[in-house]
Amino acid sequence: MALIEARDLNRTFSVRRRGAGRRDVVAVRDVTFDVEPGEMVGYIGPNGAGKSTTIKMLTGILVPTSGHLRVAGVEPSRDRRRLARQIGVVFGQRTSLWWDLPLRDSFDLLHRIYRTDPARHRANLAEFVELLALGDLLDTPVRQLSLGQRMRGDIAAALLHDPAILYLDEPTIGLDVVSKGRLREFLRALNATRGVTLLLTTHDLQDIEALCDRVVVIDHGTLVYDGSLPGLHEVGGSTRTLVVDLADAAPPIAVPGADTVRVEGPRQWLRFPAEASAAPVVAAVAAAYDVADLSIQEPAIEDVIRSLYGSG
């Protein structure tokens, strides 16, 4: 049985406009998908697409206007207390920790709120403190933690009660490259060793590529794609860009699998299909040219969706 079952899910808000009475705004329209136990799914779309509204319905914060929704065997809005034991939620721009208390006290309060087995709580806490490098931070008030440190604390807090599902809303926003890498490694290990199901919303496609085998795309409240990330790029015809800094200015680079679309002195921009591996292109450039530096620009989610619509 699917862990998450959404069928023809709708959510409409009534909005008051000055001098124009009220009107209905559809935030989510006829959304249908399943998530199986142990899946890692990216739920993506541009701002205002309906991602957060969907997550709020999945967690029981919002009641669907219509449709069928079950999470971990319960209807979220009708049995929030039972559901709370099955889910963990992390919002990148908010915290579930107590701002003025040491991190250790937040973890202890969560143990009491969820009434978890003391031995299990201690075992989980010890494991997450080690894996997330929180040992030196346990006695630090949350307000004194850096964004990356607080995010690691929020991740641990969301997992202490052994949830079956972890919802992650922009978990790497504002983090540096090292912090992002550590967090991604932890989430991969969490899924592999504990089988925790992950539903990730993000604007960072590198998060999706590093963690998710499946992508669900929503735009203007409507589901527009459900499949693999390479399949999304292929259907939309989106591209990635290899930015190459040569030691000296040169004619446009010519290598298989990519087209040079721009040249400014020693810097050149090569475009190639987003579903293709960058490795052959990088290897061909490095073998034939004197390269000083290079980087890869990922397509923005908005551009991917625009390409998807453009392809019909």
ZADO-1210 file (C-alpha; in nm, 4 decimals, padded with zeros to 6 digits):
<atoms>
<atom x="00.0000" y="00.0000" z="00.0000" code="MET" pos="1"/>
<atom x="00.1255" y="00.3478" z="-00.0865" code="ALA" pos="2"/>
<atom x="00.2419" y="00.5573" z="00.2074" code="LEU" pos="3"/>
<atom x="00.0900" y="00.8697" z="00.0513" code="ILE" pos="4"/>
<atom x="-00.2262" y="00.8490" z="-00.1587" code="GLU" pos="5"/>
<atom x="-00.3577" y="01.1670" z="-00.3215" code="ALA" pos="6"/>
<atom x="-00.6533" y="01.1472" z="-00.5602" code="ARG" pos="7"/>
<atom x="-00.8058" y="01.4503" z="-00.7381" code="ASP" pos="8"/>
<atom x="-00.6795" y="01.6749" z="-00.4582" code="LEU" pos="9"/>
<atom x="-00.8130" y="02.0313" z="-00.4634" code="ASN" pos="10"/>
<atom x="-00.7653" y="02.3333" z="-00.2419" code="ARG" pos="11"/>
<atom x="-00.9444" y="02.6636" z="-00.3013" code="THR" pos="12"/>
<atom x="-00.9035" y="02.9832" z="-00.0984" code="PHE" pos="13"/>
<atom x="-01.1606" y="03.2607" z="-00.0745" code="SER" pos="14"/>
<atom x="-00.9821" y="03.5937" z="-00.1121" code="VAL" pos="15"/>
<atom x="-01.1275" y="03.9360" z="-00.0340" code="ARG" pos="16"/>
<atom x="-01.0404" y="04.2168" z="-00.2737" code="ARG" pos="17"/>
<atom x="-01.0952" y="04.5821" z="-00.1895" code="ARG" pos="18"/>
<atom x="-01.4098" y="04.7051" z="-00.3584" code="GLY" pos="19"/>
<atom x="-01.4620" y="04.3775" z="-00.5438" code="ALA" pos="20"/>
<atom x="-01.6029" y="04.1437" z="-00.2794" code="GLY" pos="21"/>
<atom x="-01.4593" y="03.7944" z="-00.2508" code="ARG" pos="22"/>
<atom x="-01.3364" y="03.5551" z="-00.5167" code="ARG" pos="23"/>
<atom x="-01.2106" y="03.1967" z="-00.5141" code="ASP" pos="24"/>
<atom x="-00.8455" y="03.1246" z="-00.5918" code="VAL" pos="25"/>
<atom x="-00.7513" y="02.7667" z="-00.6811" code="VAL" pos="26"/>
<atom x="-00.4148" y="02.6806" z="-00.5244" code="ALA" pos="27"/>
<atom x="-00.4178" y="02.3063" z="-00.6025" code="VAL" pos="28"/>
<atom x="-00.6292" y="02.1521" z="-00.8787" code="ARG" pos="29"/>
<atom x="-00.7010" y="01.7802" z="-00.9327" code="ASP" pos="30"/>
<atom x="-00.3579" y="01.6610" z="-00.8108" code="VAL" pos="31"/>
<atom x="-00.3143" y="01.2829" z="-00.8105" code="THR" pos="32"/>
<atom x="-00.0028" y="01.0878" z="-00.7090" code="PHE" pos="33"/>
<atom x="00.1183" y="00.8042" z="-00.4847" code="ASP" pos="34"/>
<atom x="00.4408" y="00.7757" z="-00.2866" code="VAL" pos="35"/>
<atom x="00.5600" y="00.4286" z="-00.1950" code="GLU" pos="36"/>
<atom x="00.7498" y="00.3472" z="00.1276" code="PRO" pos="37"/>
<atom x="01.1203" y="00.4274" z="00.0950" code="GLY" pos="38"/>
<atom x="01.0880" y="00.6550" z="-00.2081" code="GLU" pos="39"/>
<atom x="01.2800" y="00.9829" z="-00.2357" code="MET" pos="40"/>
<atom x="01.0602" y="01.2220" z="-00.4322" code="VAL" pos="41"/>
<atom x="01.1289" y="01.5785" z="-00.5412" code="GLY" pos="42"/>
<atom x="00.8128" y="01.7918" z="-00.5431" code="TYR" pos="43"/>
<atom x="00.9078" y="02.0971" z="-00.7442" code="ILE" pos="44"/>
<atom x="00.7685" y="02.3999" z="-00.9216" code="GLY" pos="45"/>
<atom x="00.8038" y="02.7792" z="-00.9390" code="PRO" pos="46"/>
<atom x="00.6975" y="03.0136" z="-00.6593" code="ASN" pos="47"/>
<atom x="00.3219" y="03.0098" z="-00.6126" code="GLY" pos="48"/>
<atom x="00.2826" y="02.6767" z="-00.7913" code="ALA" pos="49"/>
<atom x="00.1033" y="02.5068" z="-00.5004" code="GLY" pos="50"/>
<atom x="00.3911" y="02.3155" z="-00.3384" code="LYS" pos="51"/>
<atom x="00.3520" y="02.4540" z="00.0127" code="SER" pos="52"/>
<atom x="-00.0273" y="02.4203" z="-00.0020" code="THR" pos="53"/>
<atom x="00.0138" y="02.0531" z="-00.0915" code="THR" pos="54"/>
<atom x="00.2606" y="01.9946" z="00.1941" code="ILE" pos="55"/>
<atom x="00.0220" y="02.1626" z="00.4386" code="LYS" pos="56"/>
<atom x="-00.2573" y="01.9294" z="00.3288" code="MET" pos="57"/>
<atom x="-00.0263" y="01.6271" z="00.3584" code="LEU" pos="58"/>
<atom x="00.0596" y="01.7267" z="00.7145" code="THR" pos="59"/>
<atom x="-00.2989" y="01.8034" z="00.8173" code="GLY" pos="60"/>
<atom x="-00.2471" y="02.1788" z="00.8572" code="ILE" pos="61"/>
<atom x="-00.4908" y="02.2499" z="00.5731" code="LEU" pos="62"/>
<atom x="-00.8098" y="02.0622" z="00.4880" code="VAL" pos="63"/>
<atom x="-00.8544" y="01.9757" z="00.1170" code="PRO" pos="64"/>
<atom x="-01.1509" y="02.1435" z="-00.0477" code="THR" pos="65"/>
<atom x="-01.2205" y="01.8139" z="-00.2229" code="SER" pos="66"/>
<atom x="-01.0511" y="01.4904" z="-00.3199" code="GLY" pos="67"/>
<atom x="-00.9102" y="01.1872" z="-00.1408" code="HIS" pos="68"/>
<atom x="-00.5964" y="01.2014" z="00.0748" code="LEU" pos="69"/>
<atom x="-00.4411" y="00.9421" z="00.3051" code="ARG" pos="70"/>
<atom x="-00.0958" y="00.9524" z="00.4616" code="VAL" pos="71"/>
<atom x="00.0419" y="00.6546" z="00.6545" code="ALA" pos="72"/>
<atom x="-00.3088" y="00.5065" z="00.6570" code="GLY" pos="73"/>
<atom x="-00.4893" y="00.8073" z="00.8060" code="VAL" pos="74"/>
<atom x="-00.6717" y="01.1133" z="00.6766" code="GLU" pos="75"/>
<atom x="-00.4347" y="01.3954" z="00.7789" code="PRO" pos="76"/>
<atom x="-00.6810" y="01.6682" z="00.8726" code="SER" pos="77"/>
<atom x="-00.9034" y="01.4286" z="01.0736" code="ARG" pos="78"/>
<atom x="-00.6342" y="01.2511" z="01.2751" code="ASP" pos="79"/>
<atom x="-00.3450" y="01.4953" z="01.3131" code="ARG" pos="80"/>
<atom x="-00.2267" y="01.3522" z="01.6447" code="ARG" pos="81"/>
<atom x="-00.1878" y="01.0005" z="01.5070" code="ARG" pos="82"/>
<atom x="-00.0318" y="01.1332" z="01.1874" code="LEU" pos="83"/>
<atom x="00.2198" y="01.3445" z="01.3822" code="ALA" pos="84"/>
<atom x="00.3876" y="01.0270" z="01.5073" code="ARG" pos="85"/>
<atom x="00.4418" y="00.9115" z="01.1471" code="GLN" pos="86"/>
<atom x="00.5835" y="01.2295" z="00.9941" code="ILE" pos="87"/>
<atom x="00.8707" y="01.4705" z="01.0426" code="GLY" pos="88"/>
<atom x="00.8702" y="01.8187" z="00.8899" code="VAL" pos="89"/>
<atom x="01.1585" y="02.0581" z="00.8238" code="VAL" pos="90"/>
<atom x="01.1003" y="02.4056" z="00.6833" code="PHE" pos="91"/>
<atom x="01.4226" y="02.5715" z="00.5703" code="GLY" pos="92"/>
<atom x="01.3053" y="02.9220" z="00.6608" code="GLN" pos="93"/>
<atom x="01.1463" y="02.8286" z="00.9949" code="ARG" pos="94"/>
<atom x="01.2553" y="02.6286" z="01.2963" code="THR" pos="95"/>
<atom x="01.0781" y="02.3806" z="01.5210" code="SER" pos="96"/>
<atom x="01.3388" y="02.4375" z="01.7924" code="LEU" pos="97"/>
<atom x="01.2933" y="02.6627" z="02.0962" code="TRP" pos="98"/>
<atom x="01.4773" y="02.9840" z="02.0159" code="TRP" pos="99"/>
<atom x="01.6165" y="03.0733" z="02.3596" code="ASP" pos="100"/>
<atom x="01.6819" y="02.7208" z="02.4873" code="LEU" pos="101"/>
<atom x="01.9951" y="02.5117" z="02.4369" code="PRO" pos="102"/>
<atom x="01.9651" y="02.2582" z="02.1592" code="LEU" pos="103"/>
<atom x="01.9725" y="01.9750" z="02.4138" code="ARG" pos="104"/>
<atom x="01.6595" y="02.1098" z="02.5856" code="ASP" pos="105"/>
<atom x="01.4679" y="02.1254" z="02.2572" code="SER" pos="106"/>
<atom x="01.5469" y="01.7583" z="02.1976" code="PHE" pos="107"/>
<atom x="01.4343" y="01.6724" z="02.5514" code="ASP" pos="108"/>
<atom x="01.1070" y="01.8615" z="02.5090" code="LEU" pos="109"/>
<atom x="01.0352" y="01.6759" z="02.1848" code="LEU" pos="110"/>
<atom x="01.0986" y="01.3468" z="02.3646" code="HIS" pos="111"/>
<atom x="00.8314" y="01.4405" z="02.6171" code="ARG" pos="112"/>
<atom x="00.5859" y="01.5744" z="02.3565" code="ILE" pos="113"/>
<atom x="00.6022" y="01.2554" z="02.1492" code="TYR" pos="114"/>
<atom x="00.6321" y="01.0331" z="02.4590" code="ARG" pos="115"/>
<atom x="00.8929" y="00.8195" z="02.2885" code="THR" pos="116"/>
<atom x="01.0586" y="00.5266" z="02.4615" code="ASP" pos="117"/>
<atom x="01.3492" y="00.6680" z="02.6699" code="PRO" pos="118"/>
<atom x="01.5992" y="00.4084" z="02.5504" code="ALA" pos="119"/>
<atom x="01.4988" y="00.4611" z="02.1869" code="ARG" pos="120"/>
<atom x="01.5213" y="00.8380" z="02.2272" code="HIS" pos="121"/>
<atom x="01.8728" y="00.8122" z="02.3720" code="ARG" pos="122"/>
<atom x="01.9843" y="00.5805" z="02.0912" code="ALA" pos="123"/>
<atom x="01.8403" y="00.8035" z="01.8204" code="ASN" pos="124"/>
<atom x="01.9823" y="01.1168" z="01.9780" code="LEU" pos="125"/>
<atom x="02.3300" y="00.9665" z="02.0058" code="ALA" pos="126"/>
<atom x="02.3216" y="00.8526" z="01.6411" code="GLU" pos="127"/>
<atom x="02.1972" y="01.1823" z="01.4988" code="PHE" pos="128"/>
<atom x="02.4307" y="01.3918" z="01.7137" code="VAL" pos="129"/>
<atom x="02.7240" y="01.1938" z="01.5757" code="GLU" pos="130"/>
<atom x="02.6095" y="01.1850" z="01.2121" code="LEU" pos="131"/>
<atom x="02.5131" y="01.5522" z="01.2059" code="LEU" pos="132"/>
<atom x="02.8149" y="01.6710" z="01.4104" code="ALA" pos="133"/>
<atom x="02.6012" y="01.8311" z="01.6829" code="LEU" pos="134"/>
<atom x="02.8056" y="01.7244" z="01.9862" code="GLY" pos="135"/>
<atom x="02.9687" y="02.0641" z="02.0473" code="ASP" pos="136"/>
<atom x="02.6397" y="02.2478" z="01.9969" code="LEU" pos="137"/>
<atom x="02.4069" y="02.0734" z="02.2426" code="LEU" pos="138"/>
<atom x="02.4489" y="02.3385" z="02.5141" code="ASP" pos="139"/>
<atom x="02.4270" y="02.6337" z="02.2722" code="THR" pos="140"/>
<atom x="02.1023" y="02.8345" z="02.2594" code="PRO" pos="141"/>
<atom x="01.9321" y="02.7915" z="01.9244" code="VAL" pos="142"/>
<atom x="01.9398" y="03.1665" z="01.8570" code="ARG" pos="143"/>
<atom x="02.3227" y="03.1524" z="01.8612" code="GLN" pos="144"/>
<atom x="02.3500" y="02.8756" z="01.6009" code="LEU" pos="145"/>
<atom x="02.4446" y="02.9472" z="01.2426" code="SER" pos="146"/>
<atom x="02.1925" y="02.8679" z="00.9709" code="LEU" pos="147"/>
<atom x="02.3699" y="02.5439" z="00.8827" code="GLY" pos="148"/>
<atom x="02.3957" y="02.4376" z="01.2482" code="GLN" pos="149"/>
<atom x="02.0291" y="02.5154" z="01.3107" code="ARG" pos="150"/>
<atom x="01.9275" y="02.3219" z="01.0021" code="MET" pos="151"/>
<atom x="02.1157" y="02.0141" z="01.1266" code="ARG" pos="152"/>
<atom x="01.9401" y="02.0564" z="01.4611" code="GLY" pos="153"/>
<atom x="01.6002" y="02.0790" z="01.2897" code="ASP" pos="154"/>
<atom x="01.6723" y="01.7626" z="01.0908" code="ILE" pos="155"/>
<atom x="01.7606" y="01.5726" z="01.4090" code="ALA" pos="156"/>
<atom x="01.4523" y="01.7085" z="01.5876" code="ALA" pos="157"/>
<atom x="01.2256" y="01.5915" z="01.3063" code="ALA" pos="158"/>
<atom x="01.3636" y="01.2371" z="01.3223" code="LEU" pos="159"/>
<atom x="01.3887" y="01.1631" z="01.6945" code="LEU" pos="160"/>
<atom x="01.0431" y="00.9994" z="01.7087" code="HIS" pos="161"/>
<atom x="01.1191" y="00.7598" z="01.4162" code="ASP" pos="162"/>
<atom x="00.8806" y="00.8996" z="01.1541" code="PRO" pos="163"/>
<atom x="00.8058" y="00.6984" z="00.8416" code="ALA" pos="164"/>
<atom x="00.7949" y="01.0136" z="00.6243" code="ILE" pos="165"/>
<atom x="01.0191" y="01.3219" z="00.6273" code="LEU" pos="166"/>
<atom x="00.8923" y="01.6360" z="00.4521" code="TYR" pos="167"/>
<atom x="01.1693" y="01.8789" z="00.3604" code="LEU" pos="168"/>
<atom x="01.0772" y="02.2283" z="00.2417" code="ASP" pos="169"/>
<atom x="01.3850" y="02.4109" z="00.1034" code="GLU" pos="170"/>
<atom x="01.6225" y="02.2394" z="00.3522" code="PRO" pos="171"/>
<atom x="01.9432" y="02.3754" z="00.1917" code="THR" pos="172"/>
<atom x="01.8337" y="02.7348" z="00.1360" code="ILE" pos="173"/>
<atom x="02.1101" y="02.9729" z="00.2413" code="GLY" pos="174"/>
<atom x="02.3596" y="02.6950" z="00.3178" code="LEU" pos="175"/>
<atom x="02.7173" y="02.6945" z="00.1910" code="ASP" pos="176"/>
<atom x="02.8458" y="02.4231" z="-00.0425" code="VAL" pos="177"/>
<atom x="03.0050" y="02.2169" z="00.2383" code="VAL" pos="178"/>
<atom x="02.6919" y="02.2259" z="00.4551" code="SER" pos="179"/>
<atom x="02.4750" y="02.1276" z="00.1593" code="LYS" pos="180"/>
<atom x="02.7009" y="01.8317" z="00.0834" code="GLY" pos="181"/>
<atom x="02.6935" y="01.7048" z="00.4414" code="ARG" pos="182"/>
<atom x="02.3169" y="01.7356" z="00.4625" code="LEU" pos="183"/>
<atom x="02.2666" y="01.5484" z="00.1353" code="ARG" pos="184"/>
<atom x="02.4987" y="01.2680" z="00.2495" code="GLU" pos="185"/>
<atom x="02.3051" y="01.2346" z="00.5747" code="PHE" pos="186"/>
<atom x="01.9690" y="01.2177" z="00.3977" code="LEU" pos="187"/>
<atom x="02.0931" y="00.9534" z="00.1535" code="ARG" pos="188"/>
<atom x="02.2217" y="00.7441" z="00.4440" code="ALA" pos="189"/>
<atom x="01.8959" y="00.7946" z="00.6361" code="LEU" pos="190"/>
<atom x="01.6944" y="00.6623" z="00.3443" code="ASN" pos="191"/>
<atom x="01.9312" y="00.3696" z="00.2823" code="ALA" pos="192"/>
<atom x="01.9645" y="00.2526" z="00.6433" code="THR" pos="193"/>
<atom x="01.6235" y="00.3355" z="00.7913" code="ARG" pos="194"/>
<atom x="01.4021" y="00.3356" z="00.4841" code="GLY" pos="195"/>
<atom x="01.2604" y="00.6778" z="00.5677" code="VAL" pos="196"/>
<atom x="01.0468" y="00.8154" z="00.2831" code="THR" pos="197"/>
<atom x="01.1531" y="01.1639" z="00.1728" code="LEU" pos="198"/>
<atom x="00.9396" y="01.4277" z="00.0029" code="LEU" pos="199"/>
<atom x="01.1586" y="01.7240" z="-00.0899" code="LEU" pos="200"/>
<atom x="01.0511" y="02.0650" z="-00.2174" code="THR" pos="201"/>
<atom x="01.3331" y="02.2867" z="-00.3388" code="THR" pos="202"/>
<atom x="01.4446" y="02.5362" z="-00.6024" code="HIS" pos="203"/>
<atom x="01.7896" y="02.3754" z="-00.6112" code="ASP" pos="204"/>
<atom x="01.8007" y="02.1105" z="-00.8849" code="LEU" pos="205"/>
<atom x="02.1305" y="01.9832" z="-00.7438" code="GLN" pos="206"/>
<atom x="01.9389" y="01.8755" z="-00.4313" code="ASP" pos="207"/>
<atom x="01.7017" y="01.6810" z="-00.6546" code="ILE" pos="208"/>
<atom x="01.9825" y="01.5238" z="-00.8580" code="GLU" pos="209"/>
<atom x="02.1715" y="01.4208" z="-00.5445" code="ALA" pos="210"/>
<atom x="01.8746" y="01.2710" z="-00.3602" code="LEU" pos="211"/>
<atom x="01.5707" y="01.1914" z="-00.5725" code="CYS" pos="212"/>
<atom x="01.4995" y="00.9186" z="-00.8250" code="ASP" pos="213"/>
<atom x="01.1589" y="01.0673" z="-00.9019" code="ARG" pos="214"/>
<atom x="01.0321" y="01.4186" z="-00.9662" code="VAL" pos="215"/>
<atom x="00.6754" y="01.5489" z="-00.9425" code="VAL" pos="216"/>
<atom x="00.6283" y="01.8921" z="-01.1010" code="VAL" pos="217"/>
<atom x="00.3388" y="02.1224" z="-01.0148" code="ILE" pos="218"/>
<atom x="00.2618" y="02.4560" z="-01.1791" code="ASP" pos="219"/>
<atom x="-00.0385" y="02.6845" z="-01.1251" code="HIS" pos="220"/>
<atom x="-00.1775" y="02.4172" z="-00.8936" code="GLY" pos="221"/>
<atom x="-00.1767" y="02.1468" z="-01.1608" code="THR" pos="222"/>
<atom x="00.0442" y="01.8386" z="-01.1856" code="LEU" pos="223"/>
<atom x="00.2387" y="01.8672" z="-01.5122" code="VAL" pos="224"/>
<atom x="00.4984" y="01.5886" z="-01.4800" code="TYR" pos="225"/>
<atom x="00.5640" y="01.2756" z="-01.2746" code="ASP" pos="226"/>
<atom x="00.8749" y="01.0717" z="-01.3558" code="GLY" pos="227"/>
<atom x="01.2551" y="01.0787" z="-01.3521" code="SER" pos="228"/>
<atom x="01.4636" y="01.3980" z="-01.3595" code="LEU" pos="229"/>
<atom x="01.6420" y="01.2975" z="-01.6841" code="PRO" pos="230"/>
<atom x="01.2985" y="01.2300" z="-01.8316" code="GLY" pos="231"/>
<atom x="01.1823" y="01.5781" z="-01.7297" code="LEU" pos="232"/>
<atom x="01.4805" y="01.7376" z="-01.9022" code="HIS" pos="233"/>
<atom x="01.4313" y="01.5210" z="-02.2084" code="GLU" pos="234"/>
<atom x="01.0607" y="01.5994" z="-02.2398" code="VAL" pos="235"/>
<atom x="01.1200" y="01.9717" z="-02.1908" code="GLY" pos="236"/>
<atom x="01.4353" y="01.9873" z="-02.4001" code="GLY" pos="237"/>
<atom x="01.6155" y="02.1851" z="-02.1284" code="SER" pos="238"/>
<atom x="01.9902" y="02.2394" z="-02.1314" code="THR" pos="239"/>
<atom x="02.2844" y="02.2854" z="-01.8982" code="ARG" pos="240"/>
<atom x="02.5731" y="02.5200" z="-01.9626" code="THR" pos="241"/>
<atom x="02.9443" y="02.4488" z="-01.9204" code="LEU" pos="242"/>
<atom x="03.1322" y="02.7733" z="-01.8540" code="VAL" pos="243"/>
<atom x="03.4969" y="02.7343" z="-01.9525" code="VAL" pos="244"/>
<atom x="03.7770" y="02.9775" z="-01.8685" code="ASP" pos="245"/>
<atom x="04.0710" y="02.9118" z="-02.1014" code="LEU" pos="246"/>
<atom x="04.4263" y="03.0224" z="-02.0322" code="ALA" pos="247"/>
<atom x="04.4042" y="03.2485" z="-02.3394" code="ASP" pos="248"/>
<atom x="04.1388" y="03.3682" z="-02.5811" code="ALA" pos="249"/>
<atom x="04.0630" y="03.1139" z="-02.8541" code="ALA" pos="250"/>
<atom x="03.8146" y="03.0419" z="-03.1340" code="PRO" pos="251"/>
<atom x="03.4879" y="02.8768" z="-03.0284" code="PRO" pos="252"/>
<atom x="03.5457" y="02.5402" z="-02.8636" code="ILE" pos="253"/>
<atom x="03.4414" y="02.2439" z="-03.0756" code="ALA" pos="254"/>
<atom x="03.3781" y="01.9166" z="-02.8886" code="VAL" pos="255"/>
<atom x="03.1232" y="01.6363" z="-02.9379" code="PRO" pos="256"/>
<atom x="02.7995" y="01.6627" z="-02.7439" code="GLY" pos="257"/>
<atom x="02.7988" y="02.0419" z="-02.6884" code="ALA" pos="258"/>
<atom x="02.7587" y="02.3672" z="-02.8803" code="ASP" pos="259"/>
<atom x="02.9452" y="02.6886" z="-02.8046" code="THR" pos="260"/>
<atom x="02.6817" y="02.9593" z="-02.7684" code="VAL" pos="261"/>
<atom x="02.8883" y="03.2522" z="-02.6406" code="ARG" pos="262"/>
<atom x="03.2508" y="03.3691" z="-02.6371" code="VAL" pos="263"/>
<atom x="03.3945" y="03.6587" z="-02.4349" code="GLU" pos="264"/>
<atom x="03.7747" y="03.6636" z="-02.4453" code="GLY" pos="265"/>
<atom x="03.9067" y="03.3507" z="-02.2756" code="PRO" pos="266"/>
<atom x="03.5612" y="03.2619" z="-02.1329" code="ARG" pos="267"/>
<atom x="03.3243" y="03.0439" z="-02.3368" code="GLN" pos="268"/>
<atom x="02.9783" y="02.9038" z="-02.2756" code="TRP" pos="269"/>
<atom x="02.8947" y="02.5537" z="-02.4061" code="LEU" pos="270"/>
<atom x="02.5382" y="02.4252" z="-02.4011" code="ARG" pos="271"/>
<atom x="02.4449" y="02.0546" z="-02.3841" code="PHE" pos="272"/>
<atom x="02.1275" y="01.8525" z="-02.3090" code="PRO" pos="273"/>
<atom x="02.0401" y="01.8582" z="-01.9390" code="ALA" pos="274"/>
<atom x="01.9660" y="01.4847" z="-01.9309" code="GLU" pos="275"/>
<atom x="02.3179" y="01.4060" z="-02.0621" code="ALA" pos="276"/>
<atom x="02.6214" y="01.3542" z="-01.8404" code="SER" pos="277"/>
<atom x="02.8614" y="01.6475" z="-01.8244" code="ALA" pos="278"/>
<atom x="03.1633" y="01.4181" z="-01.7828" code="ALA" pos="279"/>
<atom x="03.2296" y="01.3440" z="-02.1549" code="PRO" pos="280"/>
<atom x="03.2033" y="01.7126" z="-02.2452" code="VAL" pos="281"/>
<atom x="03.4334" y="01.8195" z="-01.9614" code="VAL" pos="282"/>
<atom x="03.6854" y="01.5453" z="-02.0505" code="ALA" pos="283"/>
<atom x="03.6862" y="01.6438" z="-02.4190" code="ALA" pos="284"/>
<atom x="03.7414" y="02.0120" z="-02.3370" code="VAL" pos="285"/>
<atom x="04.0179" y="01.9358" z="-02.0865" code="ALA" pos="286"/>
<atom x="04.1953" y="01.7061" z="-02.3338" code="ALA" pos="287"/>
<atom x="04.1951" y="01.9520" z="-02.6226" code="ALA" pos="288"/>
<atom x="04.2303" y="02.2929" z="-02.4555" code="TYR" pos="289"/>
<atom x="04.4369" y="02.4681" z="-02.1886" code="ASP" pos="290"/>
<atom x="04.1676" y="02.5127" z="-01.9221" code="VAL" pos="291"/>
<atom x="04.2128" y="02.7526" z="-01.6302" code="ALA" pos="292"/>
<atom x="03.8720" y="02.6906" z="-01.4697" code="ASP" pos="293"/>
<atom x="03.5239" y="02.5618" z="-01.5459" code="LEU" pos="294"/>
<atom x="03.1797" y="02.5382" z="-01.3890" code="SER" pos="295"/>
<atom x="02.8352" y="02.4032" z="-01.4762" code="ILE" pos="296"/>
<atom x="02.5205" y="02.6153" z="-01.4708" code="GLN" pos="297"/>
<atom x="02.2053" y="02.4157" z="-01.3986" code="GLU" pos="298"/>
<atom x="01.8742" y="02.5142" z="-01.5577" code="PRO" pos="299"/>
<atom x="01.6375" y="02.6963" z="-01.3243" code="ALA" pos="300"/>
<atom x="01.3232" y="02.5040" z="-01.2343" code="ILE" pos="301"/>
<atom x="01.1191" y="02.7825" z="-01.3951" code="GLU" pos="302"/>
<atom x="01.3148" y="02.7331" z="-01.7189" code="ASP" pos="303"/>
<atom x="01.2635" y="02.3562" z="-01.7066" code="VAL" pos="304"/>
<atom x="00.8887" y="02.3988" z="-01.6679" code="ILE" pos="305"/>
<atom x="00.8809" y="02.6637" z="-01.9410" code="ARG" pos="306"/>
<atom x="01.0585" y="02.4192" z="-02.1699" code="SER" pos="307"/>
<atom x="00.8113" y="02.1482" z="-02.0687" code="LEU" pos="308"/>
<atom x="00.5183" y="02.3653" z="-02.1726" code="TYR" pos="309"/>
<atom x="00.6974" y="02.4690" z="-02.4896" code="GLY" pos="310"/>
<atom x="00.7289" y="02.1055" z="-02.5918" code="SER" pos="311"/>
<atom x="00.3567" y="02.0515" z="-02.5396" code="GLY" pos="312"/>
</atoms>
